[in-house]
Amino acid sequence: MQTRPTAIAVPVTTYGTTLDRGTTHRVLRNTYALLSMTLLFSAAVAWAAVAFSLPAPGIILTLIAYFGLLFGIHKLKNSGAAVGLVFVLTGFMGWTLGPLLTRTLAMPSGGEAVMLALGATGAVFLALSAYATTTKRDLSWMGGFLFAGMIVALLAGLAAIFFQIPALALTVSAVVALLSAGLILYETQQIVNGGETNYVLATVSLFVSIFNLFTSLLQLFGFMGSDD
């Protein structure tokens, strides 16, 4: 099996001031509400891409669209327009996921691989979110390490695509899955502790981490379920 990973979306972390508990709970509640809607919307776009056999947008367009929309969201983060851009971004990422789902579902155990990746992603997110909202440990030290790791993984993933190195692609998928889990833990605690005060940016950060976790697990489960 020749593995062709989708582009890794690089997370962007932000820092703020400590807020009162009521404010942080409101940010967390709004973040989870918007996150739920964007996940459903992205999933709908992904399945539409599968149903209509839409082609992949390509690595160049993917990177331009991702970073362009991310820039726009940060510039408009305090306006209602930012929410609209979040749906555009997550819908676009759903489109990029479509071709990967199509390739995976075409495998003998493709459906099982998709369900395993989906179930594992949901379980990891729920477990890490629960831990992040209850632990008293300070996880702020993880931020720089995780962000740097994702940058290195992005470069390695691009190398795997351009030079067609399946072994490197699978290694990157495993590393990204671990880094994404760490980022979910870190980003959630940032919201709980008042480090992230904007629910739009918090939603984007968590969505990207969940997206990276799912696509990485899908690559791994798809490879294990292939006959090649």
N, C-alpha and C positions, 0 to 999 in steps of 0.2 A: 504494500500500500504506500502510495506517495502522499505524504502529509503536506497540505498547503494551509497554514494557519491564516486566519484573518488578522488584520492589523491590530496590535495591542493598543488599546486606548490608554493614554497616560493620564493618571489622576492628578488633580491639582488640589493641594491642601492649603487652607487659609487659617489664619489665627486671629483670635479676637480677645476681648476682655472677659473676665469672670462675671457672670450674670446671676441674678437671684434664681432660685429653684423654679418658681412659677414661670419665668421667662424661658428657661431652658426646656421645661416640659412642653411649652407651647411650640418652640422651635422643633423639638423632636416630634411632636404630634403632627405638625404641618409637613414636616419632612416625610414621615411615613405615609401620610395621605397622598402627597404628590408622587412619592416613589411608587406607591401601589398603582396609581393611574398610569404612570409612564411605563411601568413594567407590562401592564396589560396592553397598552397601546403598541409598545415595541413588539410584543409577542404577536399581536394581530398583524402588524406589518410583515413580520418574519414569515408567518404562515401564508400570507398573501403572496409573498415573494416565492415561496415554495409552490403554491397552487398555480401561479402563472409562469413559473420557471424563469423568473427574472434573473438576468446575468449579474455577476458581481460588479460593483461600481469601479473596481480597480484600486490599487494601492495608492496611487497619486491623488485621485479624486477623494478617496476615503480620508487621507491625511489632511487635505486642504479643507474639506467640509467639516471634519471633526474640530480642527484647531480654529477654523473661522467661526463656527457656531459657538465654540467654547469662549472665544474672545468676545463675541457679541453678548453672551450671557453674563460675563463678568462686567462688561461695560453697562449693561442695563439691569443689573442684579436687584436694584431697588424699585423697579417698575414692573407693571403687569406684563409688559412685552417680554420680559425675561422668561416668564412661565410659558409663553407661546414658543419661544426659541428652545426651551427644554424639550417640548414635545417634538419639535422639528429634529432636534439632535437625537433623541431616543428613537424616533421613527426611522431616521436615517441609519442608525446603528442596527435596528431591526432588519432593514433591507440588506445590510452587509452580512447579517447572520443567515439570511435565506439560502444562499448558495451552499454554505457549510451544512445546513440542515438537509438540503437536497442530496448532497454527496453522502452524508451519513445514512440517511434513510434508504439510499440505494444499496447499502451493504446488507448482507444476509441477516445480521443482528442489529441493523441500524435503528429500528424502533426501540429496541431494548436499551441501546446506548443513549438515545435521546432521553428516555425516561429515567435512566440511572443518573445522567448528568443533571437533569432537572431536579430530581429528588435530592441528590447530594448537595446541590447548590442551595435549595431551600432549607435543608437541615443545617448546613453550615451557617447560613445567614441567621437563622433563628437562634441557634446555640450561641454564636458569637455576640449577637445583639443582646441576648439575655445576660451574658457575662459582662459585657461592656457597661450595661446600665446598672449593674449591682456591685461590681468589684470596687474596692477602695484603692487598688494599686494604680499608680501613675504610669500610663502608657505613652506619655508624650515623647519619650525618647525614641519611640519606634518610627516617628514620622520621617525624619531625614533618611534613615536607613531604607525604609520601604520605598520611598520616592526614588532614591538613587537606584535601587534594585530594579524598579520598573523601567527606568531609562535604559539600563543595561539590557534588560530583557527585550525592550522594544528594538534596540539595535541588533541584538542577536536574532530576533524574529525576522527582521527585514533581511538580514544576511541569509537566513534559512530559506526565505522566499526567492530571493534573487539567484542564489547559488544552488537551489534545489537540494537541500541536505535534510532528508527526513529525520535522521537521528537527532540533529540539532533542533529541528522543529518540535520534536517530542520532548526533548529536554527543556526547551523554553516553555512549553505548555505546563510541565510539571512545576517549574519554578514560578511561573505566573500564577498558578493556582494557589501556591503557598503564600506568595506576596499579596494576592488579592484577599485571601482570608485575613491576613494581618492588617490590611488596610480597612477592611470592614470593622474589625475590632477597634483600630485606632480612630477612624472617622466617627464611629458611634460615640466613643468616649469624648471626643472633641465636642460633640453637640451637648452631651450630658454635662460636661464641665464648663460649658460656656465658651469654648475655644472657637466654635463656629456659630455665628449669630444669624446667618442668613439661610433660611430654609431652602431657597432655590439652589444655592451653591452646595449645600449639604446633600440635597437630592441628587445633583449631578455627580458628586463624588461617590456616593453610595451606589448609584446606578452603574457607573463605570466599573466599580469593583465587582459588583454582582455579574455584570456582562462579561468581564474578563474571566471570572471564576467559572461561569457556565461554559464559555467557549473553550477554555483550557481543558475542563473535564470532558467536554464533548469530544475534543481531539483525542484525549487519552482513551476514553471508553470506546470510541470509534475504531481506534487502532487495535485495541485488544479484541474487539469483536470481528475484525476483518479476517479473511481467509488468506491474505497475502503473507 
